[in-house]
Amino acid sequence: MTETLFLTSEDVAGLATPGEYVDAVREGYRQRGQGAPAEPRTKLANDDPKGMLTTYSAVLPDTGAMGGYMYDAGFGARDAWFMTPLFDADSGEPRALLDGASMNPFKTGAAGAVGVDALAREDAESVAVVGSGAQARGQLRAIDTVRDLDTVWVYSPTKEHREEFAGEMNTRLDASVAAVASSAAAIEGADIVVTATTASEPVFDGESLEPGTHVTAMGQYDPEKRELDATTIERSTYVIDLRARATHDAGSFIHAVEEGVVDEDHVHAELGEVVAGRAEGRTDDEEITVFDSGGTGIETVAAAQLLYEKAVEQGLGQTLEFAPASEALTGE
């Protein structure tokens, strides 16, 4: 039998800072850029009851960990449940099982921040956020660790939600955070644009992007989701978390290809290739860059290992026992 640590959402909530998540995830993407295995998500849809089951995974050899995410949403409970199995990359033994809900905005936000750090201008100080949910909060808090932010504008369709977001972020950040009445107003003059929505249609006009803008899009991990229009894709140096996603579930890119404004060769690089120095990131201050962050096992494993190590240090969690196949597969 092997002892495995089980960590509840309460155990891992607040266990790591946004900056620690960013450092761990950056290291994960560096490993991916040097050849670490990772696969895009697999999503299984169910009609009755309506819901979906999603999985993805990665191996981070230098971190010594592997694993991924399995989560479902919808079904009869009309909710979402996140499980994160973490394995030892050397022995293969199960190391931990995490309730992955509370870490989700932080590890996803960290991936966005790694993209910002690799692709945004060094002097970027203003951010437009389209969306005001937990993922938008995670993105902004992580970006604040890699750039010295001065001004943030947030837009979401519900006035109450965007004003609540602005009020909360004003207390968390040194930057001035204000709610605005349209996405066009949010992106005007912004150095960094973040989309954190569930939109099926573009959330801003790509013609309005000023030269030098960086865009992180993290809500378009489905062929039918489309936060960015074809113009934004066409104008950009387009970087993605996993190249295989480009024709699999990167909705905005797929639409741009279908509209004939780009082809598959428009994918400049994976983020890991830029982080590892195997591909160029931004080359000048006028370039428009896009990081398409659909969610991968890279940031999931990196974050889970970080939380596991901190939990062990603090004596958190409870132990479960797993039987190896050599013991369990007895045939009796």
C-alpha positions, -999 to +999 in steps of 0.1 A: +000+000+000+011+036-007+001+065+014-013+094-006-022+129+008-057+141+003-061+179+004-095+196+006-103+229-010-100+244+025-066+229+030-052+245-002-071+279-001-046+306+006-017+282+008+003+299-019+006+335-031-002+346-066+035+351-072+044+316-060+019+302-085+034+323-113+069+310-105+058+274-104+038+276-136+066+295-154+089+266-145+063+241-158+061+259-192+099+260-194+099+222-191+072+220-217+094+241-240+121+216-236+099+187-245+079+177-214+048+158-225+014+174-223-019+169-241-049+191-248-082+185-229-106+158-238-142+169-233-171+144-233-205+159-236-237+144-222-272+155-233-295+140-207-288+151-181-269+179-198-232+181-187-196+176-197-167+156-183-132+170-190-097+156-185-061+167-194-026+158-182+011+166-182+044+153-171+070+177-156+102+157-153+123+184-136+096+191-111+093+153-105+056+154-108+028+144-132-009+143-132-037+166-144-073+175-140-106+157-141-137+178-137-173+178-146-199+205-149-237+205-152-254+171-149-281+168-123-263+188-096-259+218-120-225+225-105-188+218-111-164+194-094-126+195-098-102+166-089-065+168-093-044+136-090-007+141-085+019+114-091+056+110-085+072+113-120+100+090-110+083+061-091+048+066-106+033+064-071+003+086-063+015+115-043-016+135-036-053+140-045-064+176-044-098+192-045-089+214-073-116+240-071-100+267-050-067+267-069-083+269-103-083+307-107-048+310-093-031+284-115-050+296-146-042+332-137-006+322-133-005+308-169-019+341-181+007+360-162+035+339-176+022+348-210+021+385-201+057+383-188+069+367-219+049+387-245+038+421-231+059+452-232+082+456-203+067+491-196+031+478-197+011+493-168-025+495-178-049+465-181-083+460-196-103+430-181-134+418-199-152+396-175-156+399-137-158+364-123-133+343-104-111+337-134-109+374-141-098+380-105-072+353-108-058+367-140-055+403-126-039+393-093-013+372-111-005+399-137+001+423-109+031+401-098+049+405-132+041+441-142+040+473-122+003+481-128-011+517-126-046+515-141-071+487-146-105+490-164-130+462-161-161+456-182-188+429-179-224+431-190-238+433-155-231+467-139-233+453-104-207+426-111-181+449-127-185+475-099-181+448-073-150+435-091-135+471-092-142+476-055-126+444-045-095+448-067-090+483-055-084+470-020-061+442-032-039+461-057-019+493-057-034+501-091-065+522-096-093+499-107-125+513-123-156+498-139-165+510-174-197+507-195-183+488-225-155+466-237-145+493-261-140+518-233-120+492-213-095+484-241-090+520-252-053+528-244-048+495-225-013+479-227-027+445-217-062+431-225-075+401-207-107+382-218-121+359-191-156+351-204-177+323-217-186+342-249-195+326-281-190+359-301-160+383-300-161+406-270-143+435-287-134+448-321-098+439-331-095+470-352-095+490-319-064+474-305-035+498-304-001+488-316+019+473-288-010+457-270-008+422-255-040+401-253-045+371-231-076+351-240-085+324-215-122+316-222-121+301-256-113+264-251-141+252-273-147+254-311-179+273-304-163+298-280-149+329-296-137+358-274-114+372-301-124+382-337-105+372-368-090+406-370-073+403-336-059+369-346-047+382-380-030+413-366-012+393-338+018+373-331-002+343-320+012+322-292-008+292-277-003+271-246-003+238-266+000+238-304-023+209-307-051+230-293-050+254-323-072+231-345-088+212-316-106+236-294-091+271-298-123+286-310-111+321-321-082+306-341-104+280-357-129+307-368-101+328-382-089+299-403-124+292-415-127+329-425-095+325-445-076+353-428-049+330-414-038+294-418-023+269-394+012+284-399+000+316-382+007+298-348+040+315-339+050+292-310+038+275-279+043+296-247+068+270-234+090+275-264+091+312-257+098+307-220+125+282-227+142+306-252+135+283-282+112+309-299+112+347-299+085+365-280+078+401-286+103+417-310+093+454-309+071+478-291+045+481-319+038+444-322+004+430-311+007+397-293-019+371-283-016+344-257-044+318-262-046+301-227-072+274-229-061+255-198-036+226-197-021+200-174+011+221-173-002+247-149-023+222-131+006+199-122+029+227-114+004+243-090-006+210-075+030+202-067+035+236-052+005+231-029+015+196-020+049+207-009+035+235+012+008+212+027+035+187+038+055+215+054+025+227+074+011+192+082-021+197+063-044+170+048-052+135+056-037+102+044-054+078+020-041+044+010-038+031-026-028-004-035-003-009-063-014-031-092+010-058-081-011-062-050-045-054-062-046-073-095-046-107-079-073-122-102-092-134-072 
